[in-house]
Amino acid sequence: MLSERLQILVTPEQRRRLEAEARSKGSSVGGLVREAIDARFGGFSRADRMRAAEEIVGMNGGRALPPEELNRLAEEEAERLTSTPASADR
């Protein structure tokens, strides 16, 4: 989870290059900076990723819903929220 804010100063040329790269990758400038930090200083180790994968496999959750069903449920909820009178929220 992202929780720390970092402010840096860059040259106009650096900003232009970052923004162009972000657009071409469909990313954000912040995402590129985080990616560069991980590339330079290391991100999660292979052992960390394997441990996380094992934890996910070991989870006993409910059944997974297909994307179509999730979309249908989200649309129903959005419709319910928009059709609820404003006075009911008070």
Secondary structure, DSSP 4 states (H G I P E B T S, - for coil): -----------HHHHHHHHHHHHHHT--HHHHHHHHHHHHH--S-HHHHHHHHHHHHT----PPPPHHHHHHHHHHHHHHHHHS-GGGG-
